[in-house]
Amino acid sequence: MNVTIVGLGLMGGSAAIDLKKRGFAEQIIGVDKNKVNAHIAQHIGLVDAVSDLETAIKVSDIVILAIPVSSALEVLPRVLDVIKHQTVLDFCSTKKDLLKSIKHHKNRKQYVASHPMAGTEFSGPWAAKTGLFDGKASILCNTEESDMKSVEHVKKVYDALHMRTIEMDAESHDIHAAYVSHISHISSFALALTVLEKEKNEKHIFDLASGGFDSTVRLAKSSAEMWTPIFMHNQENVLEVIDTYMEKMQSFRDSIAEGNDTAINNMIQESNRIKRIVK
Amino acid sequence: MNVTIVGLGLMGGSAAIDLKKRGFAEQIIGVDKNKVNAHIAQHIGLVDAVSDLETAIKVSDIVILAIPVSSALEVLPRVLDVIKHQTVLDFCSTKKDLLKSIKHHKNRKQYVASHPMAGTEFSGPWAAKTGLFDGKASILCNTEESDMKSVEHVKKVYDALHMRTIEMDAESHDIHAAYVSHISHISSFALALTVLEKEKNEKHIFDLASGGFDSTVRLAKSSAEMWTPIFMHNQENVLEVIDTYMEKMQSFRDSIAEGNDTAINNMIQESNRIKRIVK
């Protein structure tokens, strides 16, 4: 089985490593419009070859788009235009706009929309690593719009990445992603901006960061290239969850301003319920 | 050297382990008004003995208060009332109110205010662990109000805990702690409350959490008993930093609502500057 991976950053590069290492792919062909990343990916052995998109597709059985959603909106139709027997999947973090864009494409059925829920705050080919996806979940969206063979193909990809798959419609996916993943990133970005504005002395930030800040702010290292399109393409859901978040923050503010320790205590205890859900 | 530790939770218990293990303390005597915690601490070997406060102080050279700031406001004067040659230090996360409360105590000079910047989201004696403090910083406040011998004593405690010490006045400490540590906790609590309200389906939270949520929400597992008094005793600074935080969040909201990708991109890139400061 030959696999083309479009986008040789954290996600694409990490998939390349494990699909090859675990015997799923004989050949990994990399495609990246960023020539430096393409060169690095080949140089450090993430891919067996780099190529232009059309040549890569011709010699492949599976095509993975591991690029920001804004780029996928442009690249996915081009890929579907030229495929013959190939199965296509993407790793994008928002799904509704992308699925809408190719809904009536003649090769729609050979494409499976997916979102592997894994990552780190780092980006680029150097950030790629084995095991990134292990034990995590990947969401497959609107699988009834794909043919069964393609869905089976994609499930085998995720099996090789040691991920379990969950099926969901694209709209639900985007809502859940806003609630659980996108707001986490926004709250981290806002935290970094707050601290950078208030703390002109970087040595103080460093010294005090072990009090929990480093964990909460970790996602603020995430790439603007990836995250700007996510917020743009999940606008409505993200705005709704920001509003709820700001209401909660305002309740904390009010209770602290009033010196209402019972209310503060109750809100913290309520939020502690997250213990039984996340590790 | 015998050491009394008042409060046998995460912080006190972890200090007990390393002060004993590294040969700093011959005997660790534990004091905890929570009889269950005291019993557990003795049972799992965190302390050599448990005792009431006055008896423990009599046989000790150093007394460490590892209790919430609201309790320390009540316990610290009682400790200072009865000490003879002993040095007293505390681990509290806010300093101004505590220092003000004992400013004119006759034994003030034998007390050193400190805040070891370490911790986890867990609490209680079972959460105690070796190495919790290693490589982190501890802030010593208003050391000019303590005598040199006591300051040297306390520096040796932190040396045994493998911490470096930084000196700062209490007001600055409370401001920096609000900016770097306290707001991180509030943003995490607010995030947990948001997701718990929006996501009634806990299985979805679990499946999607690996997208970064687990890291950002980690601090929301923190104890209400510890954190409520921190917000109460650092009210003014915490309110100011919440206001800045909400302004940043509002800027994100506005830019997303306007579909202004340049503004979103710029804010993310600006927040990425945190990369060079935190690990």
HADDOCK unambig.tbl for C-alpha pairs under 7 A between the chains (distance, minus, plus):
assign (segid A and resid 117 and name CA) (segid B and resid 208 and name CA) 6.12 0.50 0.50
assign (segid A and resid 117 and name CA) (segid B and resid 210 and name CA) 5.79 0.50 0.50
assign (segid A and resid 117 and name CA) (segid B and resid 211 and name CA) 5.06 0.50 0.50
assign (segid A and resid 118 and name CA) (segid B and resid 210 and name CA) 5.60 0.50 0.50
assign (segid A and resid 118 and name CA) (segid B and resid 211 and name CA) 5.25 0.50 0.50
assign (segid A and resid 119 and name CA) (segid B and resid 211 and name CA) 6.36 0.50 0.50
assign (segid A and resid 136 and name CA) (segid B and resid 210 and name CA) 6.77 0.50 0.50
assign (segid A and resid 137 and name CA) (segid B and resid 207 and name CA) 5.90 0.50 0.50
assign (segid A and resid 179 and name CA) (segid B and resid 195 and name CA) 5.91 0.50 0.50
assign (segid A and resid 179 and name CA) (segid B and resid 198 and name CA) 6.94 0.50 0.50
assign (segid A and resid 180 and name CA) (segid B and resid 195 and name CA) 6.45 0.50 0.50
assign (segid A and resid 180 and name CA) (segid B and resid 205 and name CA) 6.47 0.50 0.50
assign (segid A and resid 180 and name CA) (segid B and resid 208 and name CA) 6.42 0.50 0.50
assign (segid A and resid 180 and name CA) (segid B and resid 209 and name CA) 6.34 0.50 0.50
assign (segid A and resid 180 and name CA) (segid B and resid 213 and name CA) 6.02 0.50 0.50
assign (segid A and resid 181 and name CA) (segid B and resid 209 and name CA) 7.00 0.50 0.50
assign (segid A and resid 181 and name CA) (segid B and resid 211 and name CA) 5.46 0.50 0.50
assign (segid A and resid 181 and name CA) (segid B and resid 212 and name CA) 6.13 0.50 0.50
assign (segid A and resid 181 and name CA) (segid B and resid 213 and name CA) 5.61 0.50 0.50
assign (segid A and resid 184 and name CA) (segid B and resid 212 and name CA) 6.78 0.50 0.50
assign (segid A and resid 184 and name CA) (segid B and resid 213 and name CA) 5.48 0.50 0.50
assign (segid A and resid 184 and name CA) (segid B and resid 216 and name CA) 6.06 0.50 0.50
assign (segid A and resid 187 and name CA) (segid B and resid 187 and name CA) 6.88 0.50 0.50
assign (segid A and resid 189 and name CA) (segid B and resid 268 and name CA) 6.36 0.50 0.50
assign (segid A and resid 189 and name CA) (segid B and resid 271 and name CA) 5.61 0.50 0.50
assign (segid A and resid 190 and name CA) (segid B and resid 245 and name CA) 6.23 0.50 0.50
assign (segid A and resid 190 and name CA) (segid B and resid 248 and name CA) 5.35 0.50 0.50
assign (segid A and resid 190 and name CA) (segid B and resid 249 and name CA) 5.63 0.50 0.50
assign (segid A and resid 191 and name CA) (segid B and resid 245 and name CA) 6.44 0.50 0.50
assign (segid A and resid 192 and name CA) (segid B and resid 271 and name CA) 5.24 0.50 0.50
assign (segid A and resid 192 and name CA) (segid B and resid 274 and name CA) 6.23 0.50 0.50
assign (segid A and resid 193 and name CA) (segid B and resid 248 and name CA) 6.94 0.50 0.50
assign (segid A and resid 193 and name CA) (segid B and resid 271 and name CA) 5.19 0.50 0.50
assign (segid A and resid 194 and name CA) (segid B and resid 244 and name CA) 6.07 0.50 0.50
assign (segid A and resid 194 and name CA) (segid B and resid 245 and name CA) 5.43 0.50 0.50
assign (segid A and resid 194 and name CA) (segid B and resid 248 and name CA) 6.88 0.50 0.50
assign (segid A and resid 195 and name CA) (segid B and resid 179 and name CA) 5.91 0.50 0.50
assign (segid A and resid 195 and name CA) (segid B and resid 180 and name CA) 6.44 0.50 0.50
assign (segid A and resid 198 and name CA) (segid B and resid 179 and name CA) 6.97 0.50 0.50
assign (segid A and resid 202 and name CA) (segid B and resid 277 and name CA) 6.66 0.50 0.50
assign (segid A and resid 205 and name CA) (segid B and resid 180 and name CA) 6.49 0.50 0.50
assign (segid A and resid 206 and name CA) (segid B and resid 277 and name CA) 5.85 0.50 0.50
assign (segid A and resid 206 and name CA) (segid B and resid 278 and name CA) 6.00 0.50 0.50
assign (segid A and resid 207 and name CA) (segid B and resid 137 and name CA) 5.89 0.50 0.50
assign (segid A and resid 208 and name CA) (segid B and resid 117 and name CA) 6.12 0.50 0.50
assign (segid A and resid 208 and name CA) (segid B and resid 180 and name CA) 6.44 0.50 0.50
assign (segid A and resid 209 and name CA) (segid B and resid 180 and name CA) 6.36 0.50 0.50
assign (segid A and resid 209 and name CA) (segid B and resid 181 and name CA) 6.99 0.50 0.50
assign (segid A and resid 209 and name CA) (segid B and resid 278 and name CA) 6.90 0.50 0.50
assign (segid A and resid 210 and name CA) (segid B and resid 117 and name CA) 5.80 0.50 0.50
assign (segid A and resid 210 and name CA) (segid B and resid 118 and name CA) 5.59 0.50 0.50
assign (segid A and resid 210 and name CA) (segid B and resid 136 and name CA) 6.75 0.50 0.50
assign (segid A and resid 211 and name CA) (segid B and resid 117 and name CA) 5.06 0.50 0.50
assign (segid A and resid 211 and name CA) (segid B and resid 118 and name CA) 5.22 0.50 0.50
assign (segid A and resid 211 and name CA) (segid B and resid 119 and name CA) 6.33 0.50 0.50
assign (segid A and resid 211 and name CA) (segid B and resid 181 and name CA) 5.47 0.50 0.50
assign (segid A and resid 212 and name CA) (segid B and resid 181 and name CA) 6.16 0.50 0.50
assign (segid A and resid 212 and name CA) (segid B and resid 184 and name CA) 6.79 0.50 0.50
assign (segid A and resid 212 and name CA) (segid B and resid 219 and name CA) 6.88 0.50 0.50
assign (segid A and resid 213 and name CA) (segid B and resid 180 and name CA) 6.02 0.50 0.50
assign (segid A and resid 213 and name CA) (segid B and resid 181 and name CA) 5.61 0.50 0.50
assign (segid A and resid 213 and name CA) (segid B and resid 184 and name CA) 5.49 0.50 0.50
assign (segid A and resid 214 and name CA) (segid B and resid 278 and name CA) 6.07 0.50 0.50
assign (segid A and resid 215 and name CA) (segid B and resid 215 and name CA) 5.82 0.50 0.50
assign (segid A and resid 215 and name CA) (segid B and resid 216 and name CA) 6.31 0.50 0.50
assign (segid A and resid 216 and name CA) (segid B and resid 184 and name CA) 6.07 0.50 0.50
assign (segid A and resid 216 and name CA) (segid B and resid 215 and name CA) 6.30 0.50 0.50
assign (segid A and resid 216 and name CA) (segid B and resid 216 and name CA) 4.34 0.50 0.50
assign (segid A and resid 219 and name CA) (segid B and resid 212 and name CA) 6.90 0.50 0.50
assign (segid A and resid 220 and name CA) (segid B and resid 271 and name CA) 6.03 0.50 0.50
assign (segid A and resid 220 and name CA) (segid B and resid 272 and name CA) 5.80 0.50 0.50
assign (segid A and resid 221 and name CA) (segid B and resid 272 and name CA) 4.77 0.50 0.50
assign (segid A and resid 221 and name CA) (segid B and resid 274 and name CA) 6.86 0.50 0.50
assign (segid A and resid 221 and name CA) (segid B and resid 275 and name CA) 5.76 0.50 0.50
assign (segid A and resid 224 and name CA) (segid B and resid 265 and name CA) 5.34 0.50 0.50
assign (segid A and resid 224 and name CA) (segid B and resid 268 and name CA) 5.41 0.50 0.50
assign (segid A and resid 224 and name CA) (segid B and resid 269 and name CA) 6.01 0.50 0.50
assign (segid A and resid 228 and name CA) (segid B and resid 261 and name CA) 6.26 0.50 0.50
assign (segid A and resid 228 and name CA) (segid B and resid 264 and name CA) 6.03 0.50 0.50
assign (segid A and resid 228 and name CA) (segid B and resid 265 and name CA) 5.64 0.50 0.50
assign (segid A and resid 231 and name CA) (segid B and resid 256 and name CA) 6.60 0.50 0.50
assign (segid A and resid 232 and name CA) (segid B and resid 256 and name CA) 6.46 0.50 0.50
assign (segid A and resid 232 and name CA) (segid B and resid 259 and name CA) 6.14 0.50 0.50
assign (segid A and resid 232 and name CA) (segid B and resid 261 and name CA) 6.98 0.50 0.50
assign (segid A and resid 235 and name CA) (segid B and resid 256 and name CA) 6.36 0.50 0.50
assign (segid A and resid 235 and name CA) (segid B and resid 257 and name CA) 6.93 0.50 0.50
assign (segid A and resid 239 and name CA) (segid B and resid 253 and name CA) 6.42 0.50 0.50
assign (segid A and resid 242 and name CA) (segid B and resid 253 and name CA) 6.97 0.50 0.50
assign (segid A and resid 244 and name CA) (segid B and resid 194 and name CA) 6.07 0.50 0.50
assign (segid A and resid 245 and name CA) (segid B and resid 190 and name CA) 6.23 0.50 0.50
assign (segid A and resid 245 and name CA) (segid B and resid 191 and name CA) 6.42 0.50 0.50
assign (segid A and resid 245 and name CA) (segid B and resid 194 and name CA) 5.42 0.50 0.50
assign (segid A and resid 248 and name CA) (segid B and resid 190 and name CA) 5.33 0.50 0.50
assign (segid A and resid 248 and name CA) (segid B and resid 193 and name CA) 6.93 0.50 0.50
assign (segid A and resid 248 and name CA) (segid B and resid 194 and name CA) 6.87 0.50 0.50
assign (segid A and resid 249 and name CA) (segid B and resid 190 and name CA) 5.63 0.50 0.50
assign (segid A and resid 253 and name CA) (segid B and resid 239 and name CA) 6.42 0.50 0.50
assign (segid A and resid 253 and name CA) (segid B and resid 242 and name CA) 6.96 0.50 0.50
assign (segid A and resid 256 and name CA) (segid B and resid 231 and name CA) 6.59 0.50 0.50
assign (segid A and resid 256 and name CA) (segid B and resid 232 and name CA) 6.44 0.50 0.50
assign (segid A and resid 256 and name CA) (segid B and resid 235 and name CA) 6.37 0.50 0.50
assign (segid A and resid 257 and name CA) (segid B and resid 235 and name CA) 6.93 0.50 0.50
assign (segid A and resid 259 and name CA) (segid B and resid 232 and name CA) 6.13 0.50 0.50
assign (segid A and resid 261 and name CA) (segid B and resid 228 and name CA) 6.27 0.50 0.50
assign (segid A and resid 261 and name CA) (segid B and resid 232 and name CA) 6.99 0.50 0.50
assign (segid A and resid 264 and name CA) (segid B and resid 228 and name CA) 6.03 0.50 0.50
assign (segid A and resid 265 and name CA) (segid B and resid 224 and name CA) 5.36 0.50 0.50
assign (segid A and resid 265 and name CA) (segid B and resid 228 and name CA) 5.65 0.50 0.50
assign (segid A and resid 268 and name CA) (segid B and resid 189 and name CA) 6.35 0.50 0.50
assign (segid A and resid 268 and name CA) (segid B and resid 224 and name CA) 5.41 0.50 0.50
assign (segid A and resid 269 and name CA) (segid B and resid 224 and name CA) 6.02 0.50 0.50
assign (segid A and resid 271 and name CA) (segid B and resid 189 and name CA) 5.61 0.50 0.50
assign (segid A and resid 271 and name CA) (segid B and resid 192 and name CA) 5.25 0.50 0.50
assign (segid A and resid 271 and name CA) (segid B and resid 193 and name CA) 5.19 0.50 0.50
assign (segid A and resid 271 and name CA) (segid B and resid 220 and name CA) 6.03 0.50 0.50
assign (segid A and resid 272 and name CA) (segid B and resid 220 and name CA) 5.80 0.50 0.50
assign (segid A and resid 272 and name CA) (segid B and resid 221 and name CA) 4.77 0.50 0.50
assign (segid A and resid 274 and name CA) (segid B and resid 192 and name CA) 6.25 0.50 0.50
assign (segid A and resid 274 and name CA) (segid B and resid 221 and name CA) 6.88 0.50 0.50
assign (segid A and resid 275 and name CA) (segid B and resid 221 and name CA) 5.78 0.50 0.50
assign (segid A and resid 277 and name CA) (segid B and resid 202 and name CA) 6.66 0.50 0.50
assign (segid A and resid 277 and name CA) (segid B and resid 206 and name CA) 5.83 0.50 0.50
assign (segid A and resid 278 and name CA) (segid B and resid 206 and name CA) 5.98 0.50 0.50
assign (segid A and resid 278 and name CA) (segid B and resid 209 and name CA) 6.90 0.50 0.50
assign (segid A and resid 278 and name CA) (segid B and resid 214 and name CA) 6.08 0.50 0.50
